[in-house]
């Protein structure tokens, strides 16, 4: 579904991503891991249109989307979440998900401003679809709560729900379990599995290694913007380059001894 070829993103003299080759198979959960500063979020930004690549190609279903703007990428079926919260804190849970449908409106802007019957009808339909998403993620009982009043775990789930409202075929999840306790993390893991079961392909950046190893079909490891390992979770656990990248060479040797 997704392929990047020799993808690079430079900031001045620093290569955040350097000639990266990577692909994502349809309907899989791909884990993208690596130490802080490895280039994971930069990769997400380049794929989703927030940063134009310095060089290389991004192909989505065979179409070259390199350098497209974020809204154009989203309209093709790629959505993402962010490390930090991007919620509308003063809006209700339902209104937050409803905003995710902004690209789905068929009614013209003027009709929406003047609240014509056709505009009101479409708004009702989109709100019903937003409620269906909340039911899917288990947050329908909280639909009228303000986002700012939600516990942290529910705020993270709401961010995923908003991304689902854009109708993605490929979902990029940037540290969805960050700050969660073990129970909340398990809820998020189950939700991600359910999303994949609906036919949505997922690329996951996450520092919780237990979650990554239990969830992902395949894992790619980055370090200093380059791919250093790729394989199934059980292979990545034993990879010397991965252990060294996380622990440092001396500590890795000591642990092996």
C-alpha positions as CSV (number, residue, x, y, z in Angstrom):
1,X,0.0,0.0,0.0
2,X,2.8,2.4,0.9
3,X,6.3,2.5,-0.4
4,X,9.1,5.0,0.2
5,X,12.2,5.0,-2.0
6,X,15.4,6.6,-0.9
7,X,13.5,9.1,1.2
8,X,15.6,11.8,2.8
9,X,14.7,14.9,4.8
10,X,17.4,17.3,5.7
11,X,17.2,20.2,8.1
12,X,20.2,22.4,7.3
13,X,23.2,20.0,7.6
14,X,21.3,17.4,9.6
15,X,19.7,14.4,7.9
16,X,16.6,13.5,10.0
17,X,15.8,10.7,7.5
18,X,18.5,9.5,5.2
19,X,17.8,7.5,2.0
20,X,15.2,5.3,3.7
21,X,13.6,2.4,1.8
22,X,10.4,1.1,3.4
23,X,7.1,-0.5,2.5
24,X,3.9,-1.2,4.2
25,X,1.7,-4.2,3.2
26,X,-2.0,-3.8,2.9
27,X,-3.9,-4.7,6.2
28,X,-0.8,-5.1,8.3
29,X,0.3,-3.3,11.5
30,X,3.9,-2.1,10.9
31,X,5.8,-1.0,13.9
32,X,8.4,1.8,13.4
33,X,10.7,2.0,16.4
34,X,14.1,3.5,17.4
35,X,15.8,5.7,20.0
36,X,14.8,9.4,20.4
37,X,15.9,11.4,17.4
38,X,15.9,8.3,15.1
39,X,13.7,10.1,12.5
40,X,10.4,8.3,13.2
41,X,8.1,11.4,13.5
42,X,10.0,13.1,10.6
43,X,9.1,10.1,8.5
44,X,5.4,10.5,9.4
45,X,5.6,14.2,8.6
46,X,7.1,13.5,5.2
47,X,4.6,10.8,4.3
48,X,1.5,12.8,5.6
49,X,2.5,16.0,3.8
50,X,3.6,18.2,6.8
51,X,7.1,18.3,5.5
52,X,8.1,18.0,1.8
53,X,10.9,15.4,1.3
54,X,14.3,16.7,0.4
55,X,14.7,13.8,-2.0
56,X,13.2,10.4,-2.7
57,X,9.7,9.2,-3.4
58,X,6.6,8.4,-1.4
59,X,4.1,6.1,-3.3
60,X,0.6,5.4,-2.0
61,X,-1.2,2.7,-3.9
62,X,1.3,3.2,-6.7
63,X,0.6,7.0,-6.9
64,X,3.5,9.4,-6.3
65,X,2.5,11.7,-3.4
66,X,5.9,13.1,-2.7
67,X,5.5,16.8,-1.7
68,X,1.7,16.9,-1.7
69,X,0.1,19.2,0.9
70,X,-1.3,17.6,4.1
71,X,-4.9,18.1,3.1
72,X,-4.3,16.5,-0.3
73,X,-2.6,13.5,1.3
74,X,-5.5,13.1,3.7
75,X,-8.1,13.3,0.9
76,X,-6.3,10.2,-0.7
77,X,-6.9,8.2,2.5
78,X,-3.9,8.7,4.8
79,X,-4.6,10.0,8.3
80,X,-2.4,10.4,11.4
81,X,-2.3,11.2,15.0
82,X,0.3,13.2,16.9
83,X,2.5,12.8,20.0
84,X,0.9,15.8,21.6
85,X,-2.8,16.3,22.0
86,X,-4.5,18.0,19.1
87,X,-8.0,18.0,20.6
88,X,-10.4,21.0,20.7
89,X,-10.5,21.1,24.5
90,X,-13.5,23.4,24.8
91,X,-15.7,21.3,22.5
92,X,-17.6,18.1,23.4
93,X,-16.3,14.7,22.5
94,X,-18.9,14.4,19.8
95,X,-18.0,17.8,18.3
96,X,-14.3,16.8,18.2
97,X,-15.1,13.7,16.1
98,X,-17.5,15.7,14.0
99,X,-14.7,18.1,13.0
100,X,-12.9,15.2,11.4
101,X,-15.6,15.1,8.7
102,X,-14.8,18.6,7.4
103,X,-13.5,17.1,4.2
104,X,-16.6,15.0,3.7
105,X,-19.1,17.9,3.3
106,X,-20.8,18.0,-0.1
107,X,-22.9,21.0,0.8
108,X,-21.4,24.4,-0.3
109,X,-20.0,26.8,2.3
110,X,-22.7,29.4,1.8
111,X,-25.5,26.9,2.4
112,X,-23.8,25.8,5.6
113,X,-23.4,29.4,6.8
114,X,-27.1,30.1,6.2
115,X,-28.1,26.7,7.6
116,X,-30.2,25.7,4.6
117,X,-32.3,22.5,4.9
118,X,-29.8,20.5,2.8
119,X,-26.9,21.7,5.0
120,X,-28.8,20.8,8.2
121,X,-29.6,17.4,6.8
122,X,-26.0,16.6,5.9
123,X,-24.8,17.9,9.3
124,X,-27.2,15.4,11.0
125,X,-25.9,12.6,8.9
126,X,-22.3,13.4,9.7
127,X,-23.1,13.7,13.4
128,X,-24.7,10.2,13.3
129,X,-21.5,8.9,11.7
130,X,-19.4,10.6,14.4
131,X,-21.5,8.9,17.0
132,X,-21.0,5.5,15.3
133,X,-17.2,6.1,15.6
134,X,-17.6,6.9,19.3
135,X,-19.5,3.7,19.8
136,X,-16.8,1.8,18.0
137,X,-14.0,3.2,20.2
138,X,-16.2,2.8,23.4
139,X,-16.7,6.5,24.1
140,X,-20.4,7.0,23.2
141,X,-21.4,7.5,26.8
142,X,-19.0,10.4,27.0
143,X,-20.2,12.2,23.8
144,X,-21.4,15.3,25.6
145,X,-18.4,15.7,27.9
146,X,-15.8,18.4,27.2
147,X,-12.5,17.0,25.8
148,X,-10.6,18.9,28.5
149,X,-12.4,17.0,31.3
150,X,-11.5,13.5,29.9
151,X,-8.8,11.4,31.6
152,X,-5.6,11.2,29.6
153,X,-6.3,7.7,28.2
154,X,-9.7,8.8,26.8
155,X,-8.1,11.9,25.3
156,X,-5.6,9.7,23.4
157,X,-8.5,7.5,22.2
158,X,-10.4,10.5,21.1
159,X,-7.5,11.6,19.0
160,X,-7.7,8.2,17.2
161,X,-11.4,8.6,16.8
162,X,-10.9,12.0,15.1
163,X,-8.4,10.5,12.7
164,X,-10.9,7.7,11.8
165,X,-13.5,10.4,10.9
166,X,-11.4,11.3,7.9
167,X,-12.0,7.8,6.4
168,X,-8.4,6.6,6.2
169,X,-7.2,3.5,4.4
170,X,-3.8,4.0,6.0
171,X,-3.5,5.3,9.6
172,X,-0.3,6.6,11.1
173,X,-0.3,6.4,14.9
174,X,2.4,8.5,16.6
175,X,2.9,7.2,20.1
176,X,-0.8,6.4,20.8
177,X,-0.1,4.9,24.2
178,X,2.2,7.7,25.5
179,X,1.5,8.5,29.1
180,X,-0.9,5.7,29.6
181,X,-1.0,3.2,32.5
182,X,-0.9,-0.5,31.7
183,X,-4.7,-0.9,31.7
184,X,-5.2,2.0,29.4
185,X,-2.4,0.7,27.1
186,X,-4.1,-2.7,26.9
187,X,-7.4,-0.9,25.8
188,X,-5.5,1.0,23.1
189,X,-3.8,-2.2,21.9
190,X,-7.2,-3.9,21.5
191,X,-8.6,-0.8,19.7
192,X,-5.8,-0.8,17.2
193,X,-6.4,-4.4,16.5
194,X,-10.1,-3.7,15.9
195,X,-9.2,-0.9,13.5
196,X,-7.0,-3.2,11.5
197,X,-9.8,-5.8,11.5
198,X,-11.9,-3.1,9.8
199,X,-9.5,-3.2,6.9
200,X,-7.4,-0.1,7.8
201,X,-3.6,-0.5,7.4
202,X,-1.6,0.9,10.4
203,X,1.9,2.2,10.9
204,X,2.7,2.6,14.6
205,X,5.4,4.6,16.3
206,X,5.6,3.6,19.9
207,X,8.1,3.5,22.8
208,X,6.2,0.9,24.8
209,X,8.1,-2.2,23.6
210,X,5.6,-4.6,25.2
211,X,2.8,-3.0,23.1
212,X,4.9,-3.0,20.0
213,X,6.0,-6.6,20.3
214,X,2.4,-7.8,21.1
215,X,0.7,-5.8,18.4
216,X,2.9,-5.5,15.3
217,X,3.1,-8.0,12.4
218,X,6.5,-6.5,11.3
219,X,8.9,-4.0,12.7
220,X,11.3,-1.5,11.1
221,X,14.0,0.0,13.3
222,X,15.5,3.4,12.6
223,X,18.6,5.0,14.1
224,X,20.0,8.4,13.0
225,X,17.5,8.5,10.2
226,X,18.5,5.1,8.7
227,X,17.0,1.7,8.7
228,X,19.2,-0.7,10.8
229,X,16.8,-3.7,11.1
230,X,13.6,-5.1,9.8
231,X,11.7,-8.3,10.6
232,X,9.1,-10.0,12.8
233,X,9.0,-9.0,16.5
234,X,10.8,-12.2,17.6
235,X,13.6,-11.4,15.2
236,X,13.9,-7.8,16.3
237,X,14.2,-8.7,19.9
238,X,17.4,-10.6,19.2
239,X,19.0,-8.3,16.6
240,X,22.4,-7.1,17.8
241,X,22.2,-3.8,16.0
242,X,18.8,-3.0,17.7
243,X,20.1,-3.9,21.1
244,X,23.2,-1.7,20.5
245,X,21.1,1.2,19.3
246,X,19.0,1.2,22.4
247,X,21.6,0.3,25.1
248,X,24.9,1.5,23.6
249,X,27.7,-0.7,22.4
250,X,29.4,-1.2,25.7
251,X,26.3,-2.0,27.7
252,X,25.0,-4.3,24.9
253,X,28.3,-6.3,25.1
254,X,28.1,-6.5,28.9
255,X,24.6,-7.8,28.7
256,X,25.5,-10.4,26.1
257,X,28.4,-11.5,28.4
